[in-house]
């Protein structure tokens, strides 16, 4: 089945709604400019209420390794989602993985990366690469999709090496088509299931998960 991450979690009610709907992972954003920003203490109170099988993902943008590790420990997280080219430098991800038993997800811009570029980043030890439609001002959560058909050949190459997660502008009405075209290992949604930035709409969350599961049955 397609792995489902609901990102931008800011409160326990939304977290439990997503889990009960069937999400596999929740995302907690620690980027100061995001409207979905949460502090480690609040995130920790939420994660303490979750079952062990739920992946608890911290989203970081250009944060030093030491800061990431401290936040991960305080918030009780199991995976780090990294936005920023510096994380592709040799040794950075290894430092994170060796310090704690955690998963590392690397986010790349779907508009820029090429198959050749990706091959230079192989061997980083990441658990998945996220394709997103970020901007310089907002690395994620933009609410816009990228060109799936143009990106499909590159993703087809990358998926041979590592799990691929699709993000950017997904919602219950378009995620089926995204899965059909790109056949990703997982999908990641934030704005597409919100009532407003930082607050989830329970019906949208349930509709999104159901749309993904219906797409799974067709593929």
DAQUI-V283406 format. One record per pair of residues at least 4 apart in sequence whose ideal C-beta (glycine too) atoms are under 7 Angstrom apart, sorted by the first residue. I is the first residue (numbers start at 1). J is the second residue. D is the distance in Angstrom with one decimal. If there is no record, write none. Layout:
I & J & D
I & J & D
//
This chain:
1 & 216 & 5.2
2 & 179 & 6.3
2 & 184 & 7.0
2 & 186 & 6.1
2 & 187 & 6.0
2 & 212 & 5.2
2 & 216 & 5.6
3 & 24 & 5.0
3 & 25 & 6.9
3 & 185 & 6.0
3 & 186 & 3.3
4 & 22 & 7.0
4 & 23 & 4.9
4 & 24 & 5.1
4 & 186 & 6.8
4 & 187 & 5.9
4 & 209 & 5.9
4 & 212 & 5.6
5 & 23 & 6.9
5 & 24 & 6.7
5 & 25 & 4.0
5 & 27 & 5.7
5 & 57 & 6.5
5 & 186 & 6.5
5 & 188 & 4.4
6 & 18 & 4.1
6 & 23 & 4.7
6 & 26 & 5.7
6 & 27 & 6.9
6 & 189 & 6.2
6 & 193 & 6.4
6 & 205 & 6.4
7 & 27 & 3.2
7 & 59 & 6.7
7 & 188 & 5.7
7 & 189 & 6.7
7 & 190 & 4.2
8 & 27 & 6.3
8 & 29 & 5.7
8 & 36 & 3.5
8 & 141 & 6.2
8 & 190 & 4.1
8 & 198 & 6.4
9 & 14 & 5.6
9 & 15 & 5.1
9 & 26 & 4.7
9 & 27 & 6.2
9 & 28 & 5.6
9 & 46 & 6.7
10 & 14 & 6.7
10 & 36 & 6.1
10 & 38 & 5.2
10 & 198 & 4.7
12 & 16 & 6.2
12 & 46 & 5.0
12 & 49 & 5.7
13 & 17 & 6.4
14 & 18 & 6.5
14 & 199 & 6.9
14 & 200 & 4.0
15 & 19 & 6.5
15 & 26 & 5.5
15 & 46 & 5.1
15 & 50 & 6.5
16 & 20 & 6.0
17 & 21 & 6.3
17 & 200 & 6.2
17 & 202 & 4.9
17 & 205 & 5.6
18 & 23 & 4.2
18 & 26 & 5.9
18 & 200 & 7.0
18 & 205 & 5.5
19 & 23 & 6.0
19 & 50 & 6.5
19 & 54 & 5.8
21 & 205 & 5.1
21 & 206 & 4.7
21 & 209 & 4.5
22 & 209 & 4.5
23 & 209 & 6.3
24 & 55 & 6.1
25 & 54 & 6.6
25 & 55 & 3.6
25 & 57 & 5.5
26 & 54 & 6.3
26 & 56 & 6.0
26 & 57 & 6.8
27 & 57 & 4.6
27 & 59 & 5.4
27 & 81 & 6.6
28 & 38 & 5.3
28 & 43 & 4.5
28 & 57 & 6.8
28 & 58 & 5.5
28 & 59 & 6.6
28 & 75 & 6.3
28 & 77 & 6.9
29 & 34 & 4.8
29 & 36 & 4.6
29 & 37 & 5.6
29 & 38 & 6.3
29 & 59 & 4.5
30 & 37 & 6.9
30 & 38 & 7.0
30 & 58 & 5.9
30 & 59 & 6.4
30 & 60 & 5.7
30 & 71 & 5.6
31 & 37 & 6.2
31 & 59 & 6.5
31 & 61 & 4.4
32 & 37 & 6.1
34 & 141 & 6.4
35 & 197 & 3.7
35 & 198 & 5.7
36 & 141 & 6.3
36 & 190 & 6.6
36 & 197 & 6.0
36 & 198 & 4.8
38 & 42 & 5.3
38 & 43 & 5.0
39 & 43 & 6.9
40 & 44 & 6.1
40 & 71 & 4.9
40 & 74 & 3.8
40 & 75 & 4.5
41 & 45 & 6.9
41 & 74 & 6.7
42 & 46 & 6.8
43 & 47 & 6.2
43 & 75 & 3.8
44 & 48 & 6.3
44 & 74 & 5.8
44 & 75 & 4.7
44 & 76 & 5.1
47 & 56 & 4.8
47 & 75 & 6.2
47 & 76 & 4.0
47 & 77 & 6.7
48 & 76 & 6.3
50 & 54 & 4.7
50 & 56 & 6.5
55 & 78 & 5.6
55 & 79 & 5.5
56 & 76 & 6.5
56 & 77 & 4.7
56 & 78 & 4.9
57 & 77 & 6.6
57 & 79 & 4.5
57 & 81 & 5.2
57 & 105 & 6.9
58 & 71 & 6.0
58 & 72 & 5.6
58 & 75 & 6.3
58 & 77 & 4.5
58 & 80 & 5.3
58 & 81 & 6.7
59 & 81 & 4.6
59 & 140 & 7.0
60 & 68 & 5.3
60 & 80 & 6.2
60 & 81 & 6.9
60 & 82 & 5.7
60 & 83 & 6.8
61 & 83 & 4.4
61 & 84 & 6.0
61 & 139 & 5.2
62 & 84 & 4.4
62 & 86 & 6.9
63 & 67 & 4.7
63 & 68 & 5.1
65 & 69 & 6.3
65 & 92 & 6.5
65 & 95 & 5.2
65 & 96 & 6.0
66 & 70 & 6.5
67 & 71 & 6.3
68 & 72 & 6.1
68 & 80 & 5.8
68 & 96 & 6.6
69 & 73 & 6.5
69 & 96 & 7.0
69 & 99 & 5.4
69 & 100 & 6.6
70 & 74 & 6.3
71 & 75 & 5.8
72 & 77 & 4.6
72 & 80 & 6.3
72 & 100 & 6.6
72 & 102 & 6.6
78 & 102 & 5.9
78 & 103 & 6.6
79 & 102 & 5.8
79 & 103 & 3.9
79 & 104 & 7.0
79 & 105 & 6.1
80 & 96 & 6.1
80 & 102 & 6.2
80 & 104 & 5.4
80 & 105 & 7.0
81 & 105 & 4.4
81 & 107 & 6.2
81 & 130 & 6.7
82 & 87 & 4.3
82 & 104 & 6.7
82 & 105 & 6.8
82 & 106 & 5.6
82 & 107 & 6.4
83 & 107 & 4.7
83 & 134 & 6.9
83 & 139 & 4.1
83 & 140 & 6.5
86 & 92 & 6.8
87 & 92 & 5.2
87 & 93 & 6.3
87 & 106 & 6.2
88 & 106 & 7.0
88 & 121 & 5.2
88 & 124 & 6.7
91 & 95 & 6.1
93 & 97 & 6.2
93 & 104 & 5.2
93 & 124 & 5.0
93 & 125 & 5.5
93 & 126 & 6.2
94 & 98 & 5.9
94 & 125 & 6.2
95 & 99 & 6.3
96 & 102 & 6.9
96 & 104 & 5.6
97 & 102 & 6.8
97 & 104 & 6.0
97 & 125 & 5.8
103 & 127 & 4.1
104 & 125 & 7.0
104 & 126 & 5.0
104 & 127 & 6.1
105 & 126 & 6.4
105 & 127 & 6.1
105 & 128 & 4.9
105 & 130 & 5.7
106 & 124 & 6.7
106 & 126 & 4.8
106 & 129 & 5.2
106 & 130 & 7.0
107 & 130 & 4.3
107 & 132 & 5.5
107 & 140 & 6.8
108 & 113 & 4.6
108 & 129 & 6.1
108 & 131 & 6.4
109 & 113 & 6.3
109 & 132 & 6.8
109 & 134 & 6.0
110 & 131 & 4.2
110 & 132 & 6.4
110 & 133 & 6.0
110 & 146 & 3.9
110 & 151 & 5.0
110 & 168 & 6.8
111 & 146 & 6.0
113 & 117 & 5.2
113 & 118 & 6.0
113 & 154 & 6.7
114 & 118 & 7.0
114 & 154 & 6.2
115 & 119 & 6.6
115 & 154 & 4.9
115 & 157 & 4.3
115 & 158 & 6.9
118 & 158 & 5.1
122 & 161 & 5.7
126 & 162 & 6.2
127 & 163 & 6.5
128 & 162 & 6.4
128 & 163 & 4.0
128 & 164 & 6.8
128 & 165 & 5.1
128 & 185 & 6.5
128 & 186 & 6.6
129 & 158 & 6.3
129 & 162 & 5.5
129 & 164 & 5.9
130 & 165 & 4.6
130 & 167 & 5.5
130 & 188 & 6.2
131 & 146 & 6.9
131 & 151 & 6.5
131 & 155 & 6.6
131 & 164 & 6.6
131 & 166 & 5.6
131 & 167 & 6.6
132 & 140 & 5.2
132 & 167 & 4.2
132 & 168 & 4.8
133 & 142 & 5.5
133 & 144 & 5.2
133 & 145 & 6.3
133 & 146 & 4.3
133 & 168 & 3.4
133 & 169 & 6.3
134 & 138 & 6.3
134 & 139 & 4.1
134 & 140 & 5.1
134 & 142 & 6.2
135 & 142 & 6.0
138 & 142 & 5.5
140 & 167 & 6.6
141 & 190 & 4.6
141 & 191 & 5.7
142 & 168 & 6.5
143 & 169 & 5.5
143 & 191 & 4.0
144 & 168 & 6.3
144 & 169 & 4.6
145 & 168 & 5.4
145 & 169 & 3.6
145 & 174 & 6.9
146 & 151 & 6.1
146 & 168 & 5.4
147 & 151 & 6.1
148 & 152 & 6.3
148 & 178 & 5.9
148 & 181 & 4.7
148 & 182 & 5.7
149 & 181 & 6.3
151 & 155 & 5.6
152 & 156 & 6.2
152 & 181 & 5.7
152 & 182 & 5.8
153 & 157 & 6.9
154 & 158 & 6.3
155 & 159 & 6.0
155 & 164 & 5.5
155 & 182 & 5.4
158 & 162 & 6.5
158 & 164 & 5.8
159 & 164 & 4.8
163 & 185 & 3.9
163 & 186 & 6.7
164 & 184 & 4.8
164 & 185 & 5.5
165 & 184 & 6.0
165 & 185 & 6.4
165 & 186 & 4.0
165 & 187 & 6.6
165 & 188 & 5.4
166 & 170 & 6.9
166 & 178 & 5.6
166 & 182 & 5.7
166 & 184 & 4.5
166 & 187 & 5.3
167 & 188 & 3.9
169 & 192 & 6.8
170 & 174 & 6.3
170 & 175 & 4.9
170 & 178 & 6.2
170 & 187 & 5.9
170 & 189 & 4.8
170 & 192 & 5.1
171 & 175 & 6.7
171 & 189 & 7.0
171 & 192 & 3.3
171 & 208 & 6.5
172 & 204 & 6.6
172 & 207 & 3.9
172 & 208 & 4.6
172 & 211 & 4.4
174 & 178 & 6.1
175 & 179 & 6.3
175 & 187 & 6.0
175 & 208 & 6.5
175 & 211 & 5.2
175 & 212 & 5.8
175 & 215 & 6.7
176 & 180 & 6.4
176 & 211 & 5.6
176 & 214 & 6.7
176 & 215 & 4.3
177 & 181 & 6.3
178 & 182 & 5.8
179 & 183 & 6.7
179 & 184 & 6.7
179 & 215 & 4.3
179 & 219 & 6.5
180 & 215 & 6.9
180 & 219 & 6.9
183 & 219 & 6.8
187 & 212 & 6.1
189 & 193 & 5.4
189 & 208 & 5.8
190 & 194 & 6.9
192 & 208 & 6.5
193 & 200 & 5.7
193 & 201 & 6.2
193 & 204 & 4.2
193 & 205 & 4.6
193 & 208 & 5.1
194 & 199 & 6.2
194 & 200 & 5.8
194 & 201 & 6.1
195 & 199 & 5.0
195 & 200 & 6.7
195 & 201 & 4.2
200 & 205 & 5.5
201 & 205 & 6.7
202 & 206 & 6.4
203 & 207 & 6.1
204 & 208 & 6.2
205 & 209 & 6.6
206 & 210 & 6.2
207 & 211 & 6.2
208 & 212 & 6.6
209 & 213 & 6.4
210 & 214 & 6.3
211 & 215 & 6.4
212 & 216 & 6.5
213 & 217 & 7.0
214 & 218 & 6.9
215 & 219 & 6.2
//
